[in-house]
Amino acid sequence: MAKHIALLGDSIFDNQAYVPGGPAVIDHLRTLLPEDWQATLVARDGDLVRHVGEQMPYIPADATHLVLSVGGNDALHAIEVLSRPADTVRTAVLHLHEVRACFRREYRAMLWMLLDLKKPLTVCTIYDAVPDLPPDLLTTLCIFNDTITREANAAGVPVIDLRNVCTEAGDYSTESPIEPSREGGRKIAEAVWCAVGSN
């Protein structure tokens, strides 16, 4: 039976601009697929969790599997919180709590919106081995990844942990160090196929 994977989210999947000449994640994935499978890129570079709803109309009607990687841009937008004044560690943690609560609401709503499509869904965490990633942002990513895994587990959605996939400096683009390189894209595509192809 023919199967069709739709990739949603941000530039973790839509990384063509960061691998001049390719191959991008979608290209790697298509080379892994059996002849009766297809893959469509719906993800958009720069999108946040709240933009995923705008991608839904572009999901092919015959899509049989959805794979989502989103949240990294939300984490980048949260950097301004790290510059807020805090006279105690407690106050600083409360700032982060606000970020977590907001992201949790948005991610949960988006997740259930996708689940309403009644198609198998797999989500990805945000990788964190980006070269020279500041320690404050690395710590902040823990909050986002904890939310992703908790919400996915609560919904019974499988998780691809990209923190265990893109672990080397060469997995990140020289065009922009927060994006997947060709090698990183290959690893991500293999992880997607491993997760989806066995279902």
Disulfide bonds with the S-S distance in Angstrom:
none
